[in-house]
Amino acid sequence: MSELFTPRCRELVATMAALGPAIAERSHRYDREATFPFENFDDFRDAGFLGLCIPEEHGGLGADFATYALVSEELGRHCGSTALTFNMHTATMLLTSQIADDLEMTDEDRALHAIRRADMYRGVVEEGHIHAQPFSEGHLPGATAGVTTRAVPVEGGFRVTGRKIFASLAGAADRHNVTCMVEGEDQIRFLGVPADADGITIEGDWDPVGMRGTVSRNLLFDEVFVPAEHEYLPPGCFDQAAARWPYFFMTLSFSFLGIQRAVLDFTSRYLRGDNGPSERRDNPQKQHGWGEMRLTHERSQALTYRVLAEAGVDPTPEQVQRAWAAVVTAMEAAPDMASTAVRICGGRSLLRPQVLERLYRDSRCGATMLPWSVEVCLDRLGRADLFDDEDLPA
């Protein structure tokens, strides 16, 4: 763990923690109104966090995958919706920097990628661009399966047509970075669709049970023009990243590790009488429940931190299985802890504006999030070591 918390990492986590109280105070409004946390992203812009995982030579903060995870955990402690939307933005920065640097490319592709990502980073650092990453289409599970969005090569770029569901930041992002296919190819393209381009429609109501501030409505693309310079990975590199850097798909779980911390924070204060009607910490049943919550969190955090310590390119099958296990544990531990907190704190803890009411709802959303949903990860863990590698799903 000491290797994860480098001095630079501690500094960045501390900076996010300093932003935390203001973010937490606003979270009630974003949840109640189901609106995007623009003010929180203004804070990120001012603190340089939109460039958290942009290399320092491009004006960013230079955080790597593990450091991002720990910053995301801290952010999730204050607002789960903000943490998930921040993940969508930062994941593209990671994919095009640290992860892309570990992939195989021709010299020509590497040089072109360097030019295109430098332009993208410039937009983030100098103009405050926000990036979204709508991948889900609802056809098949898996990072590279069921992609029906089509890109037709035209002069100067592509015409993109398709539909993405649960598109977080739908009305807030400057770029929608989508996975799509060119007819006749068997590799995924990764294109940054300008949010102000003609042919984009945002559809559907947004009134979910939890994670309401993500505003994850549906995006429709009807022959939307995407400039060639917005192809943020060379053709085939997304597929390569999915196979060789699968840790990329566990980033959502870091927000739920933070939600676990938030549940502990609330419960501790409540049992001590800081935010409840009276002190309840002397009750042995409350102490037992508190102990159970602590154990659940420690197990989840320890497993995630172990995975972070070994995260990198070309993991072994056992390491990938451990990552799946960490995702399941984080996504399942958060609602389990929230339920226990309700039981030991009592009915008043669910009354608004108590934060536990929102944490209880938000924590239940993680299990369904693709491509590494709990069901997908459990299916893969259930087959691992029982079948030959070639029989396992991608």
N, C-alpha and C positions, 0 to 999 in steps of 0.2 A: 504494500500500500504506500510506503514511503516513496517508491519510485513514481507512483502516479501523481502524488502531490508535490510536484516540483515547486520551487519558489515562484516561478511564473504562474503556475496553475493556481497556487494559493492566492496570489495577487488578483487573478481574474475572478476566482470564486468570491473573494472578499468584495470585489467591486460589484458583482451581481447581488451579493447579500445586502450591500448598502442601498441598492435600488429597490430591494425587496419590500420594505414597508409601504412605499408609495404604490407599487404594483399591487400589493395585497389589498390596499384600501380601495383601489379602483375596481378590483375583481368582482365585487358585489354588483356594481352597476352593469358591467359587461355581461354578467351572467343573467341578471334580471331582464335586460333589454335585448339579449342575444345579438350584441353588436361587437364589432372588431376592436381590439385594444390599441387604437391608433396612438394614444398618449404613451403607452408603454413602448411602442416602437420609436416614438420620438426620443424617449429616454435612451433607448439602445443606440440610436443614431448619434446622439450627443456624446455618449460614452465610448463610441467606436465599436459597439458590439455587433452592428450589422456586418462588420468586417472581422468578426471573431476568428474565423477559420480561413481568412484570406492571408496569404503569405505577407510577411513584413515588407518585403521588397516591393509589394504592390500597395502599400499603405495600410494593410490590415494588422491585426493583433497576432497573427501567426500561431494560433492554437491548433494542436493536433486533435485526433479523434478522441483520445482519452480525456484530454483537457476539456474538450467540448462536452463530453458526457457529464463531467463533474459540474460544469457551469450550468448545464441543462437541469441536472438534479436540483441544484440550488434554486433555479428559477421556478421549477415545478413546485417547490415548497411554498411559493407565494401566489402563483396562479397557474393552474393546469392548462387552461386554454391558451394563455400567452406562451407557455412553454412549448406546446404542440405547434403553434403557428411559427414560433421562432425556429423550431426544428426544421420545418419545411423550407425556410429560407436558408438556414445554415447548412442543411444537407447538400444543397447544390454547391455551396462553396467547398465543402469537404470532397465531394465527388470530383470536382474539377481541379482540385489541388493535390492534397496528400494521396488520395486514392488513384487519381489519374497518373501521378508520378510513378506509381508502382506497377502500372500496366504496360504491356508491350505495345509499342507503336513504331511505325516506320519513321525515319528521320523527317520525312516530309510531313507526316501527320503530326509529329511532335512539335515541329516548328509552327504549323498552322494553329494547333491547339494553344500554343503559348500566346500567339497574337490574339486569338478570339477570347481566351479567358482574361487576358490583360484588359481588354476593352470592357468585358463584363464587370471585372473587379473595379475598374475606374468608375463605372456607373454607380456601383454600390458605395464606394468610399467617398467620391466627390459629389454625387447627386442624391445619395440616399435611397437608391433603388431597392425595392423589396421584391424578392423572388419567391414564387410558390412552386410546388412540385406535385401537381395532380397526376397521379399514376392510375388510380383505380377506375375500372370500367364495369366491374361486377359480373364478368363472364367466367373467369377461372381464377383460382388462387395461384399465387406464385408471382415472383417479380418479373418474369419474362414470358408469362403465359397469358393468353386471352387478350392480347393487345390488338384491337381492331381499328384504332385511329390511324388514318392513312395520310401519308405525305407524298404529294406528287411533285417531282422535280420540275421547276420552271426556270425561266431566265432570271438569274439573280437570287434564287432561293427555292422555296417550296410553297405549295398550297396544301394546307392541313385541314382535314375534315374528320370529325369524330365527336365523341362525347365522353367526358370524364365526370364521375360521380364523387360525392364527398370531397369536393375540391376546396380545401381550406384556403383562406385568404382570397376567396373568389372575387370580392369587390375591392380588395385592398392592394393586391400585388401589381407591380409594374411589368413583370414577366411571369408567364405561366410555362414552366419548363416541363414539357410533356414527353412521354414515351410514345413512339409511333412507328409505323412500318412503311417502307416503300414497296409497291407491288413488284413481285418477282425476287425480292430479297428475303433472306432468312435471318436478318440481324435487325436489332432495334436501333432506331435513331433517337437522339436526345436533343430536342429543339426548344428554344426559348421563344414562345409566342408573345409578341408585344400585347399588353393588355388593352391598348387603345386601338388595335387593328380592327378594320372592318370585318364583319362576319362572326364576331364573338357574341354569344348570348349567355347571360347568367339566368338560370331558371330554377323554379322550385321555392317552396317556403322553407324557413329554417326555424324550427321550434322543437329542438331535441330535448331529451331528458338531461343531458350533461354536455360538458365541453361546448357550451353555447357560444362562447366568444370566438370560436374558430371560424364561424360563419361558412360552413363547408357545403355550399350549394353546388348545383350541377353546372358544368361548363359545356356549351355546345360550340363547336368550330365548324363553320361552313365556308370551305375554300379560303381560309385565312392565309394571307401571305406572310411568310416568315423569311426574313433575309438569310442568305447563306451564312453570314457571319454569326448568326445566332444558333448555329449547330455547335453546342457547347462541349460535345465529345466527338471524336472521330467515329465513323461508322464501325459498329462492332464492339466498341469499348464498353458500352453499357452492359452488354452480355458478358463481356470479360470481367467487369467489375462484380456482376452478380455471382459469377463462378469463383472468382479468385479473392474478392474482398467482401464476403457475405455479411460481415459485421455491420456494413452500411445499413442493413435492413433491421437492425435492432435499436436504432436511435430513438424511436418513439418510447421505448421502455424507460428511458432515463427520466422522462417527465413523470412517470408513475412512481419511480423511486422517490422523486421529490414529493409527490402527493403523500406517500407513506410518511415522510418526515413531517409534513403538515398535519397529518392526523395525530402523530405523536405530540407535536407542539400543542395542538388544541387540547388533547386529552390531559396532558400534564397540567396545563393552566387551569382547566376545568376542575380537576380533582383537587387542586390546591386552593380552589376558591377564587381564582383571579378573574374568571369570566363566567362564573356560574352563581347560583343562589347561595351556596355555602361550601365550606371545605368538606371533602369526602375522602380524603386520602387515607384516613385511619381505618376504613372499612376493609377487612381482609378479602372480601369478594372483589372489590375494586382493585386492590393490589394484585390479586391473581390475574385479573383481566389485563391490567397494565403490563404485568410480566409477560403474558402471552403475546401481546402486541410488540413488545421489545424484541422477543425472540423471533417473531415472524419477520420483522424489519431487518434484524441482524443477519438472518439467513439470506434474505433477498439481496441486501447490499453486499455481503461478502461474496456471493456468487457472481454478481455483476462486476465487482471490482476485480475478481480473479480473471474474468473474461477480458476486461479492459487491459489488464496487465499483459495479456498474450495476443491482443488484437493486432492484426496486420495482414499482409498479403499471403495467400496460399496456406491457410490453416489446415491442420490435419482433420480427418473426419471426427475424431474425438473432440477437438476444439470447437468445431461447428456445432456438434451436439450439445456441448456445454453452453454455447451461445443461445441455442434454442431453449435450453432449460432455464437460463437466466431470464429470458423474455417471459416465459410462462410464469415463472416465480414472481417476477415484478408485477405483471399484469393481474395475477390472482391474489397476491398479497395485499395490494392496495384496497380492493373492496372488502377482503376479509378483515383487515385492520379497521376499516371504517365501520363495518358492522359491529365489531367488538367494541369500538368506541361508543357507538350508540347504546349498546347494552349496558356498559358500565357507567356512562355519564347520565343516562336516563332520558326521558322524553323531552325535557326542556332543551336538551342539546340540539334537537332537530328544528327548533323554532328559528325562523329568520329574524335577524340577520346573523345568527351564529354560523360560523364558517363551516362547521361540520356538515350542515345540511347540504352545502354545495359539494364538499369533498365526497360525501356519500354518493352523490349522483355522478360526479366526474369520474370517480374511481371505477365505475362500472362500464365505462366506455372502452377501456383499453383492450379487453379480450377479443374484440371483433376487428381490430385494426390490421389490415393487410399491408404488405404481403406476409408478414410473420404474425398472423393472428394466433391465438392460443390453440384453436383447433388445428391449424396448419402445423404448428410446432409439435403438438402432441402426436399428430399423425406421423410425423417424421421420426420423432423419438420412439414411437411405438414400433416402427419398422427397423430402426437402426440396430445393427448387429444380429438381426434375425434374417436378413436377406443380403445377397451380394450387393456390392456398391452400385452395380449397374442397374439394379432393380429399384433403387431408391429414387424418389422424385427429385427433380432439380430444384 
